[in-house]
Amino acid sequence: MNIVIIGFGAIACYVVAELSQDADVVVSAVLCREGREDAAVKALGSAVKPITSVADIPGDTDVVIECAGHAALAQHGAAVLQRGIDLICTSNGALAQPELADNLANAAQSGGSSLQLISGAIGAIDAIAAANVGDIERIVYRGRKPPQGWKGSPAEDVVDLDGLTEPACHFSGSAREAALRYPKNANVAATVALAGPGLDATQVELVADPAITENIHEIEVEGAFGRLQFRIDGKPLPGNPKSSALTAMSVVAAVRNRMARIKM
């Protein structure tokens, strides 16, 4: 399998390093901004060729992996899919923008390709998708992070992150609202919603909690299937406290699953 990766941050570095152990997988190129080629090579190694345009993606590429955020998906996603190349996406929250979601779907239809949304930092996505076949009556995602995990987000305008002594909910609303207002923090909320009844029917609560040190994700679902409760205490990647280790691992798992003869 020949792979091109978009971005060269902590998640991309983990993915490239892990997949280098697979004899039947080659990460041949990294799509980056002009002027950032040397930095990309330094981060990912000289075996990964830097390119600056979707047009430069080799014709034998099997899949492109987006590891660079919402803006990168908006900039490059449709062009990749239009070329007939499948795209694995980590920035699921970007699909809260209806126009972008439509553009990506239309590009995939035109190119005969597909956009795969990975589970990222959360689990139970298969159960939520199955439950949605019946009838989901209530679905809530609650994201709790230590106060410093919300620095640089709209939470700073709602609560005093440096002075918190107890948990404070700084956002309550739909998954679409969360993804649009917190583009760097609400990919999990969007993932849960897209697996279930949608971005507008999924309730989200975002909490700053000074008593915790890890990012805690909780899901509650009720419906015709019964009741589901799920919690994960996520650790970050060693190189970046804002990047989820499980997100990087889920990218690698998605690639390996594409190669497997017996698939999960």
N, C-alpha and C positions, 0 to 999 in steps of 0.2 A: 504494500500500500504506500503510495506516494502522497505526502502531506505538505501543505503550506500552512503556516501559522501567521495570524495577524497579531502583532504586538510582541514585546519582548520584556514584559514585566515579570513579577514573581510567579504568576500562574504559568505563563508561557515557559519560563525557565524550568519549572518543575516538570511540565509536560514533555519538553524536549529531552531533558535528562532521563526521565523514566522510560520514554519510548525508544531511547537509544539502546536499551537493553533488548529490544525486540528485533530479531533478525529479519523479519518480514515487513518491517515498517521503516520508512525513510522520511525524515522531515527535511525537505530539500531547500526550502526558502522561507524567509520571513518578510511579510509585507509591513513596511514602516514608512514614516514620513521622510521626505527629502531632507538630507542633511543629518539624518539619524542612522545612516548605514553603519558607520564605525561603532556606534554604541550598541547596535543590534548584534553585530559580530562579536563584540566583547562580551555581551550577555549570554549569547546562545552558542558561540563557537564558530570557527571558520568553516565547518562543514555545512552550515546553514547560510545560503546565499541571500543577501538583502536585496529586496526589490521595492519599488515605490509606486507601482501601479498594478491594478488587477489585470491589465493587458499583458503584464510581464509574467503572470503565473504560468508555469510550464503546462503544455497541453496534455501531458500524461498524469496530471494531478488527480487523485481520486477524491480527496476531501480537503476542505479548508477549515481551519479551526480559528474562531474569533476569540481572542483573549485580551482585547484592548478597550472595552467599554462601549457605552451607548453610541458615542459619536462615531467610533470606528465602524460599528455595525451599520449605522445610517449612511456612512460614506461609501462603504465597500460592499455591503451585503447583497444588494440587488444585482450589482454588476457580476459578482461571483456566481450567483444563482442563474443569471441570464446566460452565462457561459456554459451552463449545463453541469456545473460542479456542485456537489453537495456541500453544505455548510453546517458545521457544528457551532452552536452559539452559547456563550456564557452570559451575555447581557440580556437576559430574558425580559427585564423590566422595560427595555426600549420598546417592546411591543405594546406598551400602554398608549403609545402614539398611534391612533388609528391609521393615519396616512402612511406611516412607515410599515405597519403591519400589512396593509393592503399592497404596498409596493413590493414587499418581500414575497408575499403570496403570489402576486401576479408574475414576478420575475421567475419564481420557481416553476409556475405553470408553463410559462413560455420556454424556459430552458430545459424542462423535463428533469429538474433537480429537486432536492428537498432541503428544508431547513430543520435541523434537529435541535430541540431545546433540551439541554442536559438538566439533571436534577440539581446539580450544584451543591450548595451548602445544606440542603434539606433532604429528608427521606420521606417515605410513605406516599410518594407521588403515584406509584402504581395502584395503591389502594384507593386513593382519591379519584383517579381516573376511572377505576372500576365502579366505585360508588356513584359516580356521576352518570353512569349508564342507567341507574335507577333514578332516584330522586334525592338530591341533597337539600335538606331543609335549613341547615345552618352550617356555616363554615367560617372559622375565625383563625387568623394567623396572628401570633403575638411574637414580636422580636424584641428581645431584651439584650442590651449591651451595657458595659461599663460606661460612665459618662464620657471618657476620652474617645470612645468608639463613635460618638456622635459629633465630635469636633468637626467643623467645616460643613455641617449640615444645617437645615432650618431649625433643628432642635435648639440651637444656640439662641434663637429669637424667642423661644417659648419658655425655657427653664434656664436657671443658673447652673450650668454643668459643673463648674468648679466648686460650687457651694452646696451641692446636694448631699443630704444626710439620709434620705430614704428614696425608694423608687418613685419616679415621676413619669407619667404617660404624657408624651409631648405630641402624639398624633393619634387620632382615632378617625377612621373613615374607610373608604373603599380601597381595594388593591390598586385600582387605576390611579386614584389620587396619590397614594403612597409612592407608587413608582415614578410618577411625574414630579413630585415634590422632593423625593429622596433618590435621585438616579444612581447614587453611589452606594445606597444602603438598602434598597428595597427589591433587589432581584429575586430574593426568596419569596417575598409576598406575591410577586407576579407569577413565579413558577407554580406556587400553590394554586393561585387563581386560574391559570391557564390549564392546569390539570383537571380542575373542577368546573364550577358553574360560570366562571368568567371573572373578568377584572372588576366589573361593577357589582357583582353579587357576592363577592368575598370581602369580609370585614377584616380590617387590619388595626392592630394596636402596636405602637412603637414606644418602648420604655427605656429610660436611662436609669440604671440601677447601680448605685455605688457599692453595693454589697457583693457584686460578682466580678470575676476576672475574665470570664469567657463569654462568647456570644451564644445566647440561648435562644433557640427557635422552638416554638410550641404551636401545635395545630390541634384544633378541636373540630370534629365533623359529626353531624347527626343527619340521618336520612333513612331511607327504606332499608338499607343494608344493616343498620344498627348504629353504633356509636364508636368513634375512633378518637383516641388521644395519642399524640406523639410529641416527644421532646428530644432534642439533641443539644448537647453542650459542645459547641464547636471550637476547635483550636485553630489559630492562624498559621499560615506558612512562616517558617523561621525568618525568612528574609523580608517579610512585610506584614506588620500586625493588622493591616486592613484587608488582607487577602485570606480567604478561607482555604484551609488545607483540603477539606473535603471537596470543594469546587474543583481544585486542580486534579484530585484523584478521580473525580467523576468524569473529567475529560478523557483521562487515560482509559478508564473503564469503558467509555463509549467507543473509543477507537478499537480497543481489543474485542469488544462485543461485535463490531462490524466484521472483524476478521474470523470470528469463531464459527465453527460448524454447528455447534449446539449453543444457541443464544438464550440469554436471560431476557 
